[in-house]
Amino acid sequence: MVEETREDTPAGGTRTAGRSLGADAGRLERPPGALRADLRTIWVDGLAWALMVGMGELYIAAFAVALGHGETVAGLVSTVPLLVGATVQLLTPTLVELVGSQRRFVAACALVQAASFLPMLACAILGDMPAWALYGSAAAYWAAGLSSHPPWSTWVATLVPARVRIRYFARRHRMLHVFQVLGLFAGGWILQVCAAAESPLLGFALLFGFATVARVYSSALLARQGEVEPMPRDARRVGFLEYLGRFRHGADGRVLVYILSLQFAAYVSAPYFAPYMLETLELGYLEYMALVASAVAAKFAATPLHGRFAERHGVRALMWLGALGTVPTSAMWILSDDFAWLLCAQVFGGFAWAAWELATLLTFFESIPHEERTSVLACHNFANACAVAGGSLVGAALLSAFGGGATGLMWLFGASSVLRLFTLPLLRRVGPPPSAAAFLENARSFKWSP
């Protein structure tokens, strides 16, 4: 699978482990009519954002391959710009204060994110795009998306009442997966048709055009939502050094170390999925789309199962389930290049990563105080991006050392799985794994329901 540990947010969520709405979400009561309108608008905004991701973001690496930039450039396009964007978004708390409104800031970031597709669209029409320009556009995309995520999380916590929060966001989160898959299917079909007409780059121009329109519509919806608290009361800014200092204190710090370590290990190989499938195996766009979509669909199906597992055995048990499941996922790409096998590997990976993402969401972000949320999430975005970019750069170095090509990629995928295995002792510092009997008992008792 495209191994992302990201929590989807309509504000342009990040490659992070989640979003907190906090125990105080919806603490400010609102008229029923305004509340219903906001809940509806937040839902539709998320669907528009998901279409942008499915038709835009998830095809940027494939665009780099189509431009002929090679496996290293295509792999790093999803991580190095992410680090640049995460560095820029450290300014988010200051910029939000200058704007004086979380809503206006988030809506403006959405417009900037939409505009970041325009250079890629124009270059797709022209037939070429230098690597530096592609990286610059991707960096603008991530800077805008990452910057919008912390204030969006803080802002929406005042709009959604606590009494409906869990059910509302659980259902909405699953629909985001559905619309991402729809975007992926539509994008794969468009690229396949254009490739058959010997105009593959025209297909990317269409995809980036649709992604731009979806995000502009999302920005308009964000601007229409209510704002009962433009700035958090008693807001407290947490600096990056203070954030790092929390790594030394108790279980929360140990969880942070483990989360960032697994991100590093996963992204040694994850950025090279698209080059491997499209360039090395020479899969068609529809086949590539099916592989990516199958992982997203597996996450959609697994979410209620993992939720009940957490209720039955606890969040730490769910984290262990995800941690153990994610270890072999990249190594599974080595065993066979048969498409049916790759599809099964994607489904397994989606199931495992869904457990890990839900566990990290429940473990970490639910503890962030409302008044610290914007600055703490900005710090975590940066730390997470450093882990992701660091892993991808190590992967690039290993790929070069192994000679590149199919052989180099095989070594890379195996090395990533070994590194993930080495992160398990860090998780054991948080808590011991549950017994095998707990996993088996829970598996026997599962009954899926939407």
C-alpha positions in Angstrom: 0.0 0.0 0.0 1.0 3.7 -0.1 1.9 3.5 3.5 0.6 6.7 5.0 -0.1 7.2 8.6 -2.3 10.2 8.1 -5.5 11.3 9.7 -7.8 12.8 7.1 -9.1 16.3 7.7 -10.9 18.6 5.3 -8.6 21.4 6.2 -5.9 19.6 4.3 -4.8 17.1 6.9 -1.2 15.9 7.2 0.8 12.7 7.2 0.3 12.5 10.9 -1.5 10.3 13.2 -4.5 12.3 13.9 -6.7 15.1 15.0 -8.0 15.9 18.4 -11.4 17.4 19.0 -10.9 17.3 22.8 -13.2 16.7 25.6 -14.5 20.2 25.3 -15.6 19.9 21.7 -18.9 21.8 21.2 -18.7 23.4 24.6 -20.4 26.5 23.2 -24.1 25.8 22.7 -25.5 27.1 19.4 -29.0 27.5 18.0 -30.3 24.2 16.4 -30.6 25.7 12.9 -27.1 27.0 12.9 -25.8 23.8 14.4 -27.4 21.6 11.7 -26.2 23.9 8.9 -22.6 23.7 10.3 -22.7 20.0 10.7 -23.9 19.6 7.1 -21.3 22.0 5.7 -18.4 20.4 7.7 -19.5 17.0 6.2 -19.6 18.3 2.6 -16.4 20.2 3.0 -14.7 16.9 4.0 -16.1 15.1 0.9 -14.7 17.9 -1.4 -11.3 17.7 0.4 -11.3 13.8 0.0 -11.9 14.2 -3.8 -9.0 16.6 -4.0 -6.7 14.1 -2.3 -8.0 11.2 -4.4 -7.6 13.0 -7.7 -4.7 15.3 -6.9 -2.4 14.5 -4.0 -2.3 10.8 -4.5 -1.2 11.2 -8.1 1.7 13.6 -7.6 4.3 10.8 -7.4 2.8 9.2 -10.5 3.0 12.5 -12.3 6.8 12.6 -11.4 7.2 9.1 -12.9 5.2 10.2 -16.1 7.6 13.2 -16.5 10.5 10.7 -16.5 12.3 12.1 -13.4 13.3 8.6 -12.1 12.6 6.6 -9.0 14.5 8.7 -6.5 13.0 12.1 -7.6 9.6 10.5 -7.8 10.0 8.9 -4.4 11.2 12.0 -2.6 8.5 14.3 -4.1 6.1 13.1 -1.4 8.4 13.6 1.5 11.0 16.4 1.0 8.3 19.0 0.1 6.4 17.7 3.2 9.3 18.7 5.4 9.5 22.2 3.8 5.8 22.6 4.3 6.0 21.4 7.9 8.7 24.0 8.6 6.6 26.8 7.2 3.6 25.8 9.2 5.5 26.3 12.5 4.5 30.0 11.9 0.8 29.0 12.1 0.1 30.2 15.7 1.6 33.6 14.9 -0.2 33.9 11.6 -3.6 32.9 13.1 -3.1 35.7 15.7 -2.4 38.2 13.0 -5.4 37.2 11.0 -7.6 37.2 14.2 -9.8 34.4 12.9 -9.3 30.7 12.6 -12.0 30.4 10.0 -10.6 33.1 7.7 -7.1 31.6 8.1 -8.2 28.1 7.3 -10.3 29.2 4.3 -7.3 31.2 2.9 -5.0 28.2 3.3 -7.5 26.1 1.3 -7.3 28.6 -1.5 -3.5 28.5 -1.5 -3.6 24.7 -1.5 -5.9 24.8 -4.5 -3.6 27.2 -6.3 -0.6 24.9 -5.7 -2.0 22.5 -8.4 -2.1 25.2 -11.1 1.7 25.1 -11.9 1.4 21.3 -12.2 -1.7 21.6 -14.4 0.1 24.2 -16.7 3.3 22.1 -17.0 1.2 18.9 -17.7 -0.3 20.8 -20.7 3.1 22.0 -21.8 4.5 18.5 -21.5 7.4 19.1 -19.1 8.1 20.3 -15.5 11.5 20.6 -14.0 12.0 18.7 -10.7 12.6 21.9 -8.8 9.3 23.3 -10.0 7.5 20.1 -9.1 9.0 20.1 -5.6 8.1 23.8 -5.2 4.5 23.2 -6.1 4.3 20.2 -3.7 5.9 22.2 -0.9 3.3 24.9 -1.4 0.6 22.2 -1.2 1.9 20.8 2.0 2.6 24.2 3.6 -1.0 25.3 3.1 -2.5 22.0 4.1 -0.3 21.5 7.2 -0.8 25.2 8.3 -4.6 24.8 8.1 -4.8 21.6 10.1 -4.1 22.8 13.7 -6.5 25.9 13.7 -9.1 23.8 11.9 -9.0 21.2 14.7 -9.3 23.9 17.3 -12.0 25.8 15.5 -14.2 22.8 14.7 -14.1 21.7 18.4 -16.3 24.7 19.1 -18.8 23.8 16.4 -19.5 20.1 17.0 -21.3 19.3 20.4 -19.6 16.6 22.5 -22.9 14.6 22.6 -22.7 13.8 18.9 -19.0 14.2 18.3 -17.9 10.5 18.3 -20.7 9.2 16.0 -20.6 12.2 13.7 -16.8 12.1 13.0 -16.7 8.3 12.9 -19.3 8.3 10.1 -17.8 11.3 8.4 -14.3 9.8 8.5 -15.4 6.6 6.8 -17.2 8.6 4.1 -13.9 10.4 3.4 -12.4 7.1 2.6 -15.2 6.4 0.2 -14.7 9.7 -1.7 -11.0 9.2 -1.8 -11.6 5.8 -3.5 -14.0 7.5 -5.9 -11.4 10.1 -6.7 -8.8 7.4 -7.2 -11.0 5.4 -9.6 -12.0 8.5 -11.6 -8.3 9.5 -11.8 -7.1 6.1 -12.9 -9.8 5.9 -15.5 -8.9 9.4 -16.9 -5.2 8.6 -17.0 -5.8 5.2 -18.7 -8.0 6.8 -21.4 -5.5 9.6 -22.0 -2.6 7.1 -22.1 -4.4 5.0 -24.7 -4.8 8.2 -26.7 -1.0 8.7 -26.3 -1.6 11.9 -24.3 -0.8 10.7 -20.7 0.2 14.1 -19.4 -3.1 15.6 -20.5 -4.7 13.2 -18.1 -2.7 14.6 -15.2 -3.8 18.1 -16.3 -7.4 17.1 -16.0 -6.8 15.5 -12.6 -5.1 18.6 -11.2 -7.9 20.7 -12.7 -10.6 18.7 -10.9 -8.5 18.8 -7.7 -8.3 22.6 -7.9 -12.0 23.0 -8.3 -12.8 20.6 -5.4 -10.5 22.5 -3.1 -11.9 25.9 -4.1 -15.4 24.6 -3.4 -14.1 23.3 0.0 -12.7 26.8 0.8 -16.1 28.3 0.0 -17.7 25.9 2.4 -15.2 26.6 5.1 -15.9 30.3 4.8 -19.6 29.6 5.3 -19.3 27.8 8.6 -19.9 29.5 11.9 -17.3 30.8 14.2 -18.5 31.3 17.8 -14.9 31.7 19.1 -12.6 33.3 16.5 -9.6 32.7 18.8 -9.4 30.2 21.7 -9.9 31.7 25.1 -6.8 31.6 27.3 -4.8 30.3 24.3 -1.3 29.1 25.3 1.5 28.7 22.9 3.7 25.6 23.3 7.2 26.1 21.7 9.0 23.3 19.9 11.6 22.9 22.7 8.8 22.5 25.3 7.1 20.0 23.0 10.3 18.0 22.8 10.6 18.2 26.5 7.4 16.2 26.9 9.2 13.2 25.3 11.0 12.7 28.6 7.8 12.5 30.8 5.8 9.4 31.4 3.9 7.2 28.9 2.9 10.1 26.6 6.6 10.8 25.8 7.3 7.1 25.2 4.3 6.9 22.8 5.6 9.9 20.9 9.1 8.3 20.5 7.5 5.1 19.2 5.1 7.0 16.8 8.0 8.9 15.2 10.2 5.9 15.1 7.7 3.9 13.1 7.1 6.8 10.8 10.8 6.9 10.1 10.9 3.1 9.4 7.9 3.1 7.2 9.0 6.0 5.0 12.3 4.3 4.2 10.3 2.4 1.6 6.8 4.0 1.3 7.7 6.8 -1.1 9.0 4.3 -3.6 5.8 2.4 -4.0 4.6 4.4 -7.0 8.0 4.2 -8.9 8.1 0.5 -8.3 4.6 -0.2 -9.5 4.5 2.2 -12.4 8.2 2.1 -13.6 9.6 -1.2 -12.5 6.6 -3.4 -12.8 5.1 -1.2 -15.6 1.5 -1.5 -14.3 -1.2 0.5 -16.0 -2.8 3.4 -14.3 -6.0 1.4 -13.6 -4.0 -1.3 -11.9 -2.0 1.2 -9.9 -5.3 2.9 -8.9 -6.8 -0.4 -7.9 -3.9 -1.1 -5.6 -4.0 2.2 -3.9 -7.8 2.2 -3.6 -7.9 -1.3 -2.1 -5.8 -0.1 0.8 -8.1 2.8 1.4 -11.2 0.5 1.1 -9.6 -1.9 3.6 -9.2 1.0 6.1 -12.9 1.9 5.6 -14.0 -1.7 6.3 -11.7 -2.2 9.2 -12.5 1.0 11.2 -15.6 -0.4 13.0 -13.8 -3.6 13.8 -10.8 -1.8 15.3 -13.1 0.5 17.3 -14.8 -2.5 18.9 -11.4 -4.1 19.5 -10.3 -1.0 21.4 -13.5 -1.0 23.5 -13.0 -4.7 24.3 -9.3 -4.8 25.0 -8.1 -1.2 25.2 -6.2 1.3 23.0 -2.8 -0.2 23.8 -3.9 -3.6 22.6 -5.1 -1.9 19.4 -1.8 -0.2 18.9 0.0 -3.5 19.3 -2.4 -5.1 16.7 -1.5 -2.3 14.3 2.2 -2.4 15.1 2.6 -6.1 14.5 0.5 -5.9 11.4 2.5 -3.1 9.8 5.9 -4.9 10.2 5.6 -7.2 7.1 3.6 -5.0 4.8 6.6 -3.6 2.7 8.3 -7.0 2.7 5.2 -8.5 1.2 5.9 -6.6 -2.1 9.1 -8.7 -2.4 7.4 -12.1 -2.4 5.7 -11.8 -5.8 4.9 -9.3 -8.5 1.6 -11.1 -9.3 -1.2 -8.5 -9.3 -3.5 -10.7 -7.2 -0.9 -11.1 -4.6 -0.1 -7.3 -4.6 -3.9 -6.7 -4.2 -4.0 -9.0 -1.1 -0.9 -7.3 0.3 -2.6 -4.0 0.0 -5.8 -5.1 1.7 -3.7 -6.6 4.6 -1.7 -3.4 4.8 -4.8 -1.2 4.9 -6.2 -3.3 7.7 -3.0 -3.0 9.8 -2.4 0.7 9.2 -6.1 1.5 10.1 -5.5 -0.1 13.5 -2.3 1.8 14.1 -3.8 5.1 13.0 -6.9 4.8 15.1 -4.8 3.8 18.1 -2.4 6.7 17.8 -5.4 9.1 17.4 -7.0 7.8 20.6 -3.8 7.6 22.5 -2.2 10.9 21.8 -4.4 13.7 20.5 -7.3 13.2 22.8 -5.1 14.5 25.7 -4.2 17.9 24.1 -5.8 20.8 26.0 -8.1 23.0 23.9 -6.0 26.1 24.6 -2.7 24.4 23.5 -4.1 22.6 20.5 -3.0 24.8 17.6 0.6 25.2 18.7 1.0 21.5 19.9 -0.4 20.2 16.6 2.0 22.5 14.7 4.9 21.1 16.6 3.8 17.5 16.1 3.4 18.1 12.4 7.0 19.3 12.2 8.4 16.4 14.2 6.4 14.0 12.2 7.6 15.5 8.9 11.2 15.3 10.1 10.7 11.6 10.7 9.0 11.0 7.4 11.6 13.0 5.4 14.5 11.5 7.3 13.2 8.0 6.5 12.8 8.8 2.8 16.3 10.3 2.6 17.8 7.2 4.2 15.7 5.1 1.7 17.2 7.1 -1.1 20.7 6.6 0.2 20.1 2.8 0.6 18.6 2.6 -2.9 21.7 4.2 -4.4 23.9 1.9 -2.3 22.1 -1.1 -3.5 22.4 0.0 -7.2 18.9 1.2 -7.8 16.4 -0.6 -10.1 14.3 -3.6 -9.1 17.1 -5.2 -7.0 17.7 -2.0 -5.0 14.0 -1.6 -4.3 13.7 -5.2 -3.1 16.4 -4.6 -0.5 14.7 -1.3 0.4 11.4 -2.9 1.1 13.0 -5.6 3.2 15.1 -3.1 5.2 12.0 -1.1 6.0 10.3 -4.2 7.5 13.4 -5.0 9.6 13.4 -1.4 10.9 9.8 -1.6 11.8 10.5 -4.8 13.8 13.2 -2.9 15.7 10.6 -0.3 16.8 8.6 -2.9 18.8 10.8 -2.7 21.9 9.9 1.0 22.0 6.2 0.1 22.1 6.9 -2.4 24.8 8.1 0.5 27.0 4.6 1.9 26.7 2.9 -1.4 27.7 3.2 -5.1 27.1 1.4 -6.8 24.2 -1.9 -8.5 24.9 -2.1 -12.2 24.9 -2.7 -14.2 21.7 -5.9 -15.4 23.3 -7.2 -11.9 23.4 -6.6 -11.4 19.7 -8.2 -14.8 18.9 -11.2 -14.2 21.1 -11.8 -10.8 19.6 -11.5 -12.2 16.0 -14.1 -14.8 16.7 -16.5 -12.3 18.2 -16.3 -9.7 15.4 -19.5 -8.9 13.5 -19.1 -6.2 11.0 -21.7 -3.4 10.8 -21.6 -0.1 8.9 
